[in-house]
Amino acid sequence: MASQLDLEEQEQLDQLKHFWKRYGNAITWLLIVVLGAFAAYNGWQYWQRKQAAEAAVMYEQIESAAKAGDLTRLERALADMQERYAGATYAHQAALLAARVFYDKDKADRAKAALAWVADKAGDEGLQAVARLRLAGIALETKAYDEALAQLSAKLPAEFAALADDRRGDVLLAQGKKAEAQAEYRKAYKGMDERAEYRRLVEVKLNALGVDVSEPAAAEVKK
């Protein structure tokens, strides 16, 4: 009986040796690839967490400079962050914050540069949309109407469509195109949630153009 078991074990061992001889290298390389990918993924995750933590620290520095109104420190910190963490959401948020401070301090060119960077570099479509809407607003105030319309013609997420329509209406109205402005305001009004406070502002704009939003077939804009 023992001899029979020894023969069976030897046969199984021989089969295993044959199998390993034939497929051993392939299995080994497969394991190397799988384990290497796992290690790389863990390394990438660690690097991402490290980058995010460092970017968060730099964002706090930019926020501090913004609150203090220190434009020199703000610009230096933002440039450093853009260079080191260009792909980080914190960097894009920091640029939006800096742009607001620059604009409030009458540094429109710096504000536009920061916003343009977000519109070009941000991976988040929402942040890109915010940047483009603000760029359009600055262009409108400086009467660069074509530039404003160009920003608003970019592809924006659906949730920003009504805001873009409203801003486009502002641009058209500034150009004296009342009928076209009215049409854009109507689109904006219809596209906004009924509970949104901003919707009331759009209603005021329509009323100023002679439109009663309670009447779907309201008369055309008064000339």
TILUM-192120 format. One record per residue (C-alpha): residue in three letters; x, y, z. Coordinates in Angstrom, 2 decimals, always signed. Each point is the difference from the previous one (the first is absolute). Layout:
N
<"ALA",<X,Y,Z>>;
...
END
This chain:
223
<"MET",<+0.00,+0.00,+0.00>>;
<"ALA",<+2.79,+2.40,+0.94>>;
<"SER",<+1.75,-0.82,-3.24>>;
<"GLN",<-3.16,+0.83,-1.96>>;
<"LEU",<-0.27,+3.37,+1.76>>;
<"ASP",<+3.67,+0.73,-0.66>>;
<"LEU",<-0.54,-0.69,-3.69>>;
<"GLU",<-3.04,+2.32,-0.11>>;
<"GLU",<+1.88,+2.76,+1.79>>;
<"GLN",<+2.95,-0.41,-2.33>>;
<"GLU",<-2.30,+0.17,-3.00>>;
<"GLN",<-1.62,+3.19,+1.33>>;
<"LEU",<+3.42,+1.47,+0.68>>;
<"ASP",<+1.13,-0.81,-3.52>>;
<"GLN",<-3.15,+1.63,-1.41>>;
<"LEU",<+0.62,+3.09,+2.11>>;
<"LYS",<+3.61,+0.21,-1.19>>;
<"HIS",<-1.14,-0.36,-3.59>>;
<"PHE",<-2.65,+2.68,+0.48>>;
<"TRP",<+2.44,+2.42,+1.64>>;
<"LYS",<+2.61,-0.63,-2.65>>;
<"ARG",<-2.52,+0.88,-2.66>>;
<"TYR",<-1.82,+2.92,+1.66>>;
<"GLY",<+2.26,+1.05,+2.87>>;
<"ASN",<+1.61,+2.97,-1.75>>;
<"ALA",<-3.34,+1.35,-1.19>>;
<"ILE",<-1.50,-0.28,+3.49>>;
<"THR",<+3.04,+1.67,+1.55>>;
<"TRP",<-0.15,+2.94,-2.40>>;
<"LEU",<-3.74,+0.32,+0.53>>;
<"LEU",<+0.52,+0.18,+3.76>>;
<"ILE",<+2.73,+2.60,-0.48>>;
<"VAL",<-2.32,+2.12,-2.15>>;
<"VAL",<-2.93,-0.30,+2.41>>;
<"LEU",<+2.07,+0.69,+3.11>>;
<"GLY",<+1.84,+2.81,-1.78>>;
<"ALA",<-3.30,+1.59,-1.01>>;
<"PHE",<-1.30,-0.31,+3.56>>;
<"ALA",<+3.15,+1.61,+1.38>>;
<"ALA",<-0.19,+2.76,-2.61>>;
<"TYR",<-3.64,+0.66,+0.86>>;
<"ASN",<+0.80,+0.25,+3.70>>;
<"GLY",<+2.90,+2.29,-0.80>>;
<"TRP",<-2.21,+2.18,-2.18>>;
<"GLN",<-2.63,+0.20,+2.72>>;
<"TYR",<+2.63,+1.00,+2.55>>;
<"TRP",<+1.41,+2.63,-2.37>>;
<"GLN",<-3.47,+1.38,-0.65>>;
<"ARG",<-0.75,+0.28,+3.71>>;
<"LYS",<+3.36,+1.65,+0.60>>;
<"GLN",<-0.56,+2.49,-2.84>>;
<"ALA",<-3.48,+0.81,+1.26>>;
<"ALA",<+1.26,+0.58,+3.55>>;
<"GLU",<+2.81,+2.28,-1.20>>;
<"ALA",<-2.36,+1.88,-2.30>>;
<"ALA",<-2.41,+0.51,+2.91>>;
<"VAL",<+2.78,+1.61,+2.04>>;
<"MET",<+0.84,+2.34,-2.88>>;
<"TYR",<-3.68,+0.86,-0.44>>;
<"GLU",<-0.09,+1.15,+3.63>>;
<"GLN",<+2.99,+2.26,-0.71>>;
<"ILE",<-1.78,+1.51,-3.00>>;
<"GLU",<-3.19,+0.42,+2.01>>;
<"SER",<+1.97,+1.78,+2.71>>;
<"ALA",<+1.62,+2.36,-2.53>>;
<"ALA",<-3.41,+0.65,-1.57>>;
<"LYS",<-1.57,+0.92,+3.33>>;
<"ALA",<+2.93,+2.31,+0.77>>;
<"GLY",<-0.23,+1.60,-3.44>>;
<"ASP",<+3.72,-0.65,-0.51>>;
<"LEU",<+0.14,-0.12,-3.80>>;
<"THR",<+3.74,-0.62,-0.18>>;
<"ARG",<-0.17,-3.03,+2.27>>;
<"LEU",<-3.20,-1.16,-1.68>>;
<"GLU",<+1.46,+0.15,-3.49>>;
<"ARG",<+3.21,-1.74,+1.05>>;
<"ALA",<-1.85,-2.79,+1.84>>;
<"LEU",<-2.42,-0.51,-2.89>>;
<"ALA",<+2.82,-0.23,-2.55>>;
<"ASP",<+1.77,-2.56,+2.19>>;
<"MET",<-3.16,-2.05,+0.36>>;
<"GLN",<-0.76,+0.13,-3.72>>;
<"GLU",<+3.50,-1.26,-0.75>>;
<"ARG",<+0.07,-2.80,+2.58>>;
<"TYR",<-3.62,-1.14,+0.15>>;
<"ALA",<-1.55,+0.99,-3.32>>;
<"GLY",<-2.29,-3.03,-0.01>>;
<"ALA",<-1.29,+0.39,+3.55>>;
<"THR",<-3.53,+1.25,+0.64>>;
<"TYR",<+1.37,+2.11,+2.84>>;
<"ALA",<+2.14,+1.87,-2.54>>;
<"HIS",<-3.00,+0.79,-2.19>>;
<"GLN",<-2.05,+1.14,+2.99>>;
<"ALA",<+2.94,+2.13,+1.14>>;
<"ALA",<+0.18,+1.65,-3.42>>;
<"LEU",<-3.71,+0.86,+0.14>>;
<"LEU",<+0.49,+1.51,+3.44>>;
<"ALA",<+3.05,+1.96,-1.10>>;
<"ALA",<-1.82,+1.24,-3.10>>;
<"ARG",<-2.75,+1.49,+2.16>>;
<"VAL",<+2.54,+1.78,+2.20>>;
<"PHE",<+1.95,+1.29,-3.00>>;
<"TYR",<-3.19,+1.34,-1.56>>;
<"ASP",<-1.11,+1.67,+3.23>>;
<"LYS",<+3.42,+1.68,+0.14>>;
<"ASP",<-0.39,+1.34,-3.57>>;
<"LYS",<+2.45,-2.53,-1.45>>;
<"ALA",<-2.28,-1.20,-2.78>>;
<"ASP",<+2.82,-1.40,-2.13>>;
<"ARG",<+1.24,-2.20,+2.83>>;
<"ALA",<-3.54,-1.10,+0.71>>;
<"LYS",<-0.56,-0.95,-3.64>>;
<"ALA",<+3.28,-1.93,-0.10>>;
<"ALA",<-0.97,-2.03,+3.07>>;
<"LEU",<-3.48,-0.71,-1.36>>;
<"ALA",<+1.32,-0.95,-3.45>>;
<"TRP",<+2.37,-2.47,+1.66>>;
<"VAL",<-2.90,-1.68,+1.79>>;
<"ALA",<-2.09,-0.11,-3.17>>;
<"ASP",<+2.90,-1.66,-1.81>>;
<"LYS",<+1.45,-2.27,+2.69>>;
<"ALA",<-2.78,-1.07,+2.35>>;
<"GLY",<-1.22,-3.56,-0.33>>;
<"ASP",<-3.28,+0.89,+1.70>>;
<"GLU",<-2.49,+1.34,-2.56>>;
<"GLY",<-1.79,+1.93,+2.73>>;
<"LEU",<+3.12,+1.96,+0.90>>;
<"GLN",<+0.65,+0.63,-3.69>>;
<"ALA",<-3.53,+1.34,-0.39>>;
<"VAL",<+0.36,+2.33,+2.99>>;
<"ALA",<+3.24,+1.34,-1.47>>;
<"ARG",<-1.57,+0.61,-3.41>>;
<"LEU",<-3.03,+1.75,+1.48>>;
<"ARG",<+2.26,+2.30,+1.99>>;
<"LEU",<+2.16,+0.66,-3.04>>;
<"ALA",<-3.13,+0.90,-1.95>>;
<"GLY",<-1.01,+2.36,+2.80>>;
<"ILE",<+3.34,+1.80,-0.09>>;
<"ALA",<-0.13,+0.22,-3.79>>;
<"LEU",<-3.52,+1.45,+0.21>>;
<"GLU",<+1.11,+2.70,+2.45>>;
<"THR",<+2.85,+1.00,-2.29>>;
<"LYS",<-2.37,-0.04,-3.01>>;
<"ALA",<+1.90,-2.86,-1.63>>;
<"TYR",<-3.28,-1.49,-1.17>>;
<"ASP",<+1.36,-2.46,-2.54>>;
<"GLU",<+2.39,-1.38,+2.60>>;
<"ALA",<-2.85,-0.39,+2.47>>;
<"LEU",<-2.17,-1.85,-2.52>>;
<"ALA",<+2.93,-2.24,-0.92>>;
<"GLN",<+0.37,-1.09,+3.62>>;
<"LEU",<-3.72,-0.71,+0.23>>;
<"SER",<+0.01,-2.01,-3.23>>;
<"ALA",<+2.31,-2.63,+1.52>>;
<"LYS",<-1.53,-3.31,+1.00>>;
<"LEU",<-1.28,+0.28,+3.57>>;
<"PRO",<-1.65,-2.54,+2.30>>;
<"ALA",<-3.80,-0.01,-0.14>>;
<"GLU",<-0.34,+1.46,+3.50>>;
<"PHE",<+1.80,+3.16,-1.18>>;
<"ALA",<-2.03,+0.47,-3.19>>;
<"ALA",<-2.53,+2.39,+1.53>>;
<"LEU",<+2.73,+2.17,+1.54>>;
<"ALA",<+1.72,+0.15,-3.37>>;
<"ASP",<-3.29,+1.00,-1.66>>;
<"ASP",<-0.47,+2.78,+2.53>>;
<"ARG",<+3.52,+1.31,-0.49>>;
<"ARG",<-0.41,-0.20,-3.78>>;
<"GLY",<-3.16,+2.07,+0.38>>;
<"ASP",<+2.03,+2.62,+1.90>>;
<"VAL",<+2.52,+0.17,-2.84>>;
<"LEU",<-2.65,+0.30,-2.69>>;
<"LEU",<-1.85,+2.67,+1.94>>;
<"ALA",<+3.23,+1.98,+0.38>>;
<"GLN",<+0.31,-0.18,-3.79>>;
<"GLY",<-3.47,+1.44,-0.37>>;
<"LYS",<-1.49,-3.28,-1.26>>;
<"LYS",<-3.09,+0.00,+2.17>>;
<"ALA",<-1.99,-2.68,-1.80>>;
<"GLU",<+2.92,-2.44,+0.08>>;
<"ALA",<+0.69,+0.84,+3.65>>;
<"GLN",<-3.64,-0.63,+0.88>>;
<"ALA",<+0.17,-3.44,-1.63>>;
<"GLU",<+3.08,-0.93,+2.03>>;
<"TYR",<-1.57,+1.24,+3.24>>;
<"ARG",<-3.08,-2.09,-0.73>>;
<"LYS",<+2.16,-3.08,-0.45>>;
<"ALA",<+1.83,+0.76,+3.23>>;
<"TYR",<-3.25,+0.52,+1.90>>;
<"LYS",<-1.49,-3.26,-1.24>>;
<"GLY",<+3.21,-1.90,+0.70>>;
<"MET",<+0.29,+1.02,+3.65>>;
<"ASP",<-1.59,-1.70,+2.96>>;
<"GLU",<-3.14,+1.82,+1.13>>;
<"ARG",<+1.47,+0.27,+3.52>>;
<"ALA",<+3.25,+1.57,-1.15>>;
<"GLU",<+0.51,+3.57,+1.21>>;
<"TYR",<+1.92,+0.87,-3.17>>;
<"ARG",<-3.12,-0.76,-2.02>>;
<"ARG",<-1.62,+3.09,+1.51>>;
<"LEU",<+2.81,+2.16,-1.35>>;
<"VAL",<-0.58,-1.40,-3.48>>;
<"GLU",<-3.69,+0.76,+0.42>>;
<"VAL",<+0.87,+3.62,+0.84>>;
<"LYS",<+2.08,+0.21,-3.18>>;
<"LEU",<-2.91,-1.35,-2.05>>;
<"ASN",<-2.42,+2.41,+1.64>>;
<"ALA",<+2.33,+2.86,-0.90>>;
<"LEU",<-0.31,-1.11,-3.62>>;
<"GLY",<-3.78,+0.02,+0.20>>;
<"VAL",<-0.44,-3.74,+0.49>>;
<"ASP",<-2.50,-1.42,+2.48>>;
<"VAL",<+1.31,-3.50,+0.80>>;
<"SER",<-3.45,-1.04,+1.19>>;
<"GLU",<-1.17,+0.26,-3.61>>;
<"PRO",<+1.65,-2.58,-2.31>>;
<"ALA",<-0.92,+1.99,-3.06>>;
<"ALA",<+1.09,+3.35,+1.34>>;
<"ALA",<+0.43,+2.80,-2.44>>;
<"GLU",<+3.32,+0.59,-1.67>>;
<"VAL",<+2.48,+2.37,+1.57>>;
<"LYS",<-1.06,+3.61,+0.01>>;
<"LYS",<+2.06,+2.13,-2.28>>;
END
